[in-house]
Amino acid sequence: MGDAAPAGYGGEPRQSNGQRPEPLATDKPGQVVEVEWDESRPMPPSRGLLFHPDLLFGTQLGRRINDYTFFDYDQREALHLSEREQRMVVELFDRIEEELQHPIDKHSQTLITDAIGLLLDYCMRYYDRQFITRHKVNSDILTAFHQQLREYFVSGHPERNGLPTVAYFADKACLSPNYFGDLISKESGTTAQRHIQDAVIDRSKQLLVETRLPVSEIAYQLGFEYPQHFSRYRLTA
């Protein structure tokens, strides 16, 4: 995380020289992180927080950790902080570091995990802000998603590739599935999976009304391997 910076045009944080500050990125357990840097340039100041999953066992944070979907975001989908947001994050880092310097006692795990949870909650808030300030770009992604959904069912893709997935459309947008899913939910109020299910149902209704195809053929055209899967899908969607 680089030096604090004021917010610039479109809500994106900027430094006083007009450059973006270093972003805040998150990684989940098992991810390999590689940093490449031009040795002719000075490395910007940065801080990091690493914690073992075992630390969360039996804690409130452990029960909520899967709510923080940004751990599955790609590095290019990092969080860009305003000056005020960056000050808050630094303060939370300082609070965690101060607790780590305290002799271990029966309160240590709770206090440390609560502090980490507070940091992650602020990251969730700031990501929500970032989705809002990128409304125009995100709106275009949502529009493209709807167009690609329509094209998917008239292009023969279902017969070749099966039912469409969130990952398929995320790849089309050059985004990770989790970031794409969160973006669609924030922008439309509905999950990406729900959009896909609605598109499948709408297309099935169209085929049932406008053609005389048997249900088995309609199921195949929609990407279902077996007709009974289509019937169950219609009941549960």
MITOR-933005 format. One line per 2 residues: number of its first residue (from 1); their letters; for each residue x, y, z of C-alpha. Coordinates in nm, 4 decimals. Each point is the difference from the previous one (the first is absolute). Layout:
NUM = a = X:Y:Z  ...
//
This chain:
1 = mg = 0.0000:0.0000:0.0000  0.1604:0.3245:-0.1090
3 = da = -0.0168:0.3555:0.1352  -0.3383:0.1623:0.0624
5 = ap = -0.1526:0.1875:-0.2917  -0.2964:0.2324:-0.0645
7 = ag = -0.2920:-0.1188:-0.2099  0.0175:0.0970:-0.3665
9 = yg = -0.2334:0.0021:-0.2992  -0.2741:-0.2620:0.0106
11 = ge = 0.0686:-0.0888:0.3621  0.3291:-0.1777:-0.0754
13 = pr = 0.2682:0.0845:0.2579  0.2896:0.2073:-0.1336
15 = qs = 0.3288:0.1200:0.1404  0.0920:0.3673:-0.0092
17 = ng = 0.2042:-0.0688:-0.3156  -0.3066:-0.1434:-0.1705
19 = qr = 0.1043:-0.3654:0.0333  -0.2085:-0.2689:0.1649
21 = pe = 0.1303:-0.1243:0.3364  0.0949:-0.3619:0.0537
23 = pl = -0.3219:-0.2074:0.0364  -0.1107:-0.2244:0.2834
25 = at = -0.0208:-0.3609:-0.1175  -0.1099:-0.3176:0.1786
27 = dk = 0.0984:-0.3627:-0.0470  -0.1578:-0.3194:0.1286
29 = pg = 0.1885:-0.2963:0.1526  0.2016:-0.1963:-0.2529
31 = qv = 0.0438:0.2851:-0.2466  0.3527:0.0705:-0.1219
33 = ve = 0.0894:0.3677:-0.0213  0.2883:0.1214:-0.2130
35 = ve = 0.1159:0.3627:0.0005  0.2113:0.1346:-0.2842
37 = wd = 0.1617:0.3397:0.0395  0.2406:0.2107:-0.2034
39 = es = 0.3099:0.0116:0.2207  0.0935:0.3381:-0.1461
41 = rp = -0.3028:0.1521:0.1742  -0.0520:0.0203:0.3774
43 = mp = -0.2500:-0.2449:0.1479  -0.3049:0.1913:0.1336
45 = ps = -0.0782:-0.0394:0.3714  -0.2413:-0.2852:0.0612
47 = rg = -0.1527:-0.2079:0.2783  -0.1527:-0.3429:0.0049
49 = ll = -0.1970:-0.2277:0.2304  0.0348:-0.3777:-0.0152
51 = fh = -0.1921:-0.2304:0.2312  -0.0374:-0.3783:0.0158
53 = pd = -0.3528:-0.1418:-0.0502  0.0367:-0.1853:0.3321
55 = ll = -0.0109:0.3365:0.1790  -0.3686:0.0255:-0.0941
57 = fg = -0.1145:-0.3327:0.1453  -0.2791:0.0506:0.2533
59 = tq = -0.0232:0.3757:-0.0592  -0.2709:0.2299:-0.1307
61 = lg = 0.2280:0.0921:-0.2897  0.0441:-0.3672:-0.0858
63 = rr = -0.3769:-0.0332:-0.0394  -0.0119:0.3058:-0.2283
65 = in = 0.3209:-0.0326:-0.2018  -0.1774:-0.1335:-0.3098
67 = dy = -0.2078:0.3196:-0.0124  0.3103:0.1902:-0.1113
69 = tf = -0.0211:-0.0902:-0.3668  0.2863:0.2341:-0.0926
71 = fd = 0.2495:-0.2677:0.1058  -0.0830:-0.1664:-0.3326
73 = yd = 0.0484:0.3171:-0.2038  0.2832:0.0201:-0.2486
75 = qr = 0.2992:0.2246:0.0714  -0.1114:0.2425:-0.2713
77 = ea = -0.3293:0.0444:0.1901  0.1764:0.1487:0.3030
79 = lh = -0.1506:0.2682:0.2210  0.1067:0.3604:-0.0663
81 = ls = -0.0281:0.2106:0.3159  -0.0759:0.3671:0.0473
83 = er = 0.2169:0.1966:0.2417  -0.2548:-0.0349:0.2812
85 = eq = -0.0458:-0.3713:-0.0649  0.3723:-0.0579:-0.0028
87 = rm = 0.0409:0.1748:0.3366  -0.2645:-0.2290:0.1463
89 = vv = 0.1685:-0.3121:-0.1389  0.3372:0.1101:0.1391
91 = el = -0.1611:0.0606:0.3385  -0.1467:-0.3512:-0.0026
93 = fd = 0.3373:-0.1479:-0.0975  0.1543:0.1878:0.2929
95 = ri = -0.2666:-0.1351:0.2358  0.0688:-0.3589:-0.1089
97 = ee = 0.3755:0.0510:0.0271  -0.0360:0.1463:0.3494
99 = el = -0.2004:-0.3026:0.1148  0.2583:-0.2354:-0.1505
101 = qh = 0.2657:0.1664:0.2157  -0.2047:-0.0647:0.3164
103 = pi = 0.0874:-0.3118:0.2043  -0.2302:-0.2870:-0.0962
105 = dk = -0.2903:-0.0574:0.2388  -0.3495:-0.1480:-0.0139
107 = hs = -0.1313:0.3111:-0.1788  0.2605:0.0079:-0.2775
109 = qt = -0.1791:-0.2115:-0.2606  -0.3294:0.1847:0.0400
111 = li = 0.1557:0.3463:-0.0108  0.2215:-0.0792:-0.2979
113 = td = -0.2736:-0.1674:-0.2052  -0.2482:0.2755:0.0874
115 = ai = 0.2515:0.2586:-0.1232  0.0595:-0.1962:-0.3209
117 = gl = -0.3761:-0.0324:-0.0464  -0.0400:0.3770:0.0380
119 = ll = 0.2671:0.0547:-0.2653  -0.1775:-0.2401:-0.2365
121 = dy = -0.3357:0.1694:0.0671  0.1513:0.3327:-0.1016
123 = cm = 0.1380:-0.1638:-0.3143  -0.3539:-0.1165:-0.0808
125 = ry = -0.1268:0.3563:0.0480  0.2721:0.1451:-0.2205
127 = yd = -0.0590:-0.2575:-0.2714  -0.3683:0.0982:0.0041
129 = rq = 0.1099:0.3616:-0.0465  0.2277:-0.1039:-0.2857
131 = fi = -0.2876:-0.1784:-0.1737  -0.2091:0.3189:0.0321
133 = tr = 0.2687:0.2357:-0.1297  0.0512:-0.2293:-0.3001
135 = hk = -0.3713:-0.0048:-0.0796  0.0404:0.0976:-0.3679
137 = vn = 0.2552:-0.2739:-0.0702  -0.1954:-0.2543:0.2040
139 = sd = -0.3254:0.0942:-0.1720  0.1643:-0.0708:-0.3349
141 = il = 0.1152:-0.3409:0.1306  -0.3576:-0.0789:0.1126
143 = ta = -0.1367:0.1006:-0.3412  0.2585:-0.2165:-0.1745
145 = fh = -0.0880:-0.2906:0.2329  -0.3660:0.0178:-0.1014
147 = qq = 0.0943:0.0154:-0.3684  0.2375:-0.2963:0.0327
149 = lr = -0.2702:-0.1969:0.1819  -0.2404:0.0508:-0.2893
151 = ey = 0.2658:-0.0893:-0.2554  0.1002:-0.3128:0.1905
153 = fv = -0.3356:-0.1682:-0.0569  -0.0281:0.0799:-0.3709
155 = sg = 0.3574:-0.0884:-0.0934  0.0000:-0.3733:0.0647
157 = hp = 0.2187:0.0338:0.3079  -0.2385:-0.1938:0.2305
159 = er = 0.0115:-0.3135:-0.2168  0.3809:0.0105:-0.0050
161 = ng = 0.0845:0.1340:0.3464  -0.3072:-0.0535:0.2165
163 = lp = -0.1688:0.2550:0.2212  0.1762:0.3374:0.0285
165 = tv = 0.1947:0.0710:0.3183  0.1029:0.3113:0.1891
167 = ay = 0.3632:-0.0905:-0.0685  -0.0668:-0.0006:-0.3762
169 = fa = -0.1308:0.3576:-0.0009  0.2636:0.1157:0.2495
171 = dk = 0.2658:-0.1207:-0.2416  -0.1713:0.1950:-0.2780
173 = ac = 0.0322:0.3136:0.2145  0.3629:-0.0869:0.0940
175 = ls = -0.0986:-0.0148:0.3670  0.0175:-0.2649:0.2706
177 = pn = -0.3309:-0.1831:0.0645  -0.0368:0.1420:0.3523
179 = yf = 0.0690:0.3594:-0.1016  -0.2327:-0.0319:-0.2980
181 = gd = -0.2724:-0.1524:0.2183  0.0310:0.2745:0.2616
183 = li = 0.0024:0.2677:-0.2703  -0.3209:-0.1332:-0.1579
185 = sk = -0.1689:-0.0279:0.3421  0.0963:0.3563:0.0980
187 = es = -0.0995:0.1423:-0.3378  -0.3302:-0.1838:-0.0483
189 = gt = -0.1080:-0.1144:0.3459  -0.0127:-0.3576:-0.1301
191 = ta = 0.2678:-0.2677:-0.0079  0.1670:-0.0947:-0.3260
193 = qr = -0.1248:-0.3570:0.0490  -0.3554:0.1310:0.0312
195 = hi = 0.0394:0.1921:-0.3266  0.1120:-0.3232:-0.1679
197 = qd = -0.2892:-0.1994:0.1468  -0.2507:0.2627:-0.1165
199 = av = 0.1511:-0.0061:-0.3496  -0.0300:-0.3796:-0.0127
201 = id = -0.3647:0.0153:0.1092  -0.0831:0.2789:-0.2487
203 = rs = 0.1627:-0.1912:-0.2852  -0.1808:-0.3211:0.0968
205 = kq = -0.3360:0.1807:-0.0010  0.0766:0.1436:-0.3422
207 = ll = 0.0835:-0.3414:-0.1441  -0.3050:-0.1622:0.1598
209 = ve = -0.2348:0.2634:-0.1445  0.1579:0.0656:-0.3405
211 = tr = 0.1040:-0.3524:-0.1006  -0.1416:-0.3493:0.0016
213 = lp = 0.3207:-0.1515:0.1279  -0.0342:-0.2746:0.2614
215 = vs = 0.1138:0.0864:0.3505  0.3018:-0.2264:-0.0392
217 = ei = 0.1228:0.1985:-0.3025  -0.0620:0.3315:0.1750
219 = ay = 0.1969:-0.1244:0.2987  0.2876:-0.0934:-0.2308
221 = ql = -0.0050:0.3399:-0.1741  0.0182:0.1727:0.3376
223 = gf = 0.3052:-0.2007:0.1040  -0.1525:-0.2639:0.2253
225 = ey = 0.1517:-0.3458:-0.0234  -0.3243:-0.1733:0.1000
227 = pq = -0.3640:0.1182:-0.0428  -0.0794:-0.0762:0.3661
229 = hf = 0.2673:0.2504:0.1029  -0.1880:0.2627:-0.2005
231 = sr = -0.3254:-0.0890:0.1724  0.1575:0.0294:0.3452
233 = yr = 0.1655:0.3278:-0.1010  -0.3363:0.1493:-0.0979
235 = lt = -0.1439:-0.0973:0.3366  0.2847:0.1361:0.2127
237 = a = 0.1035:0.3128:-0.1941
//
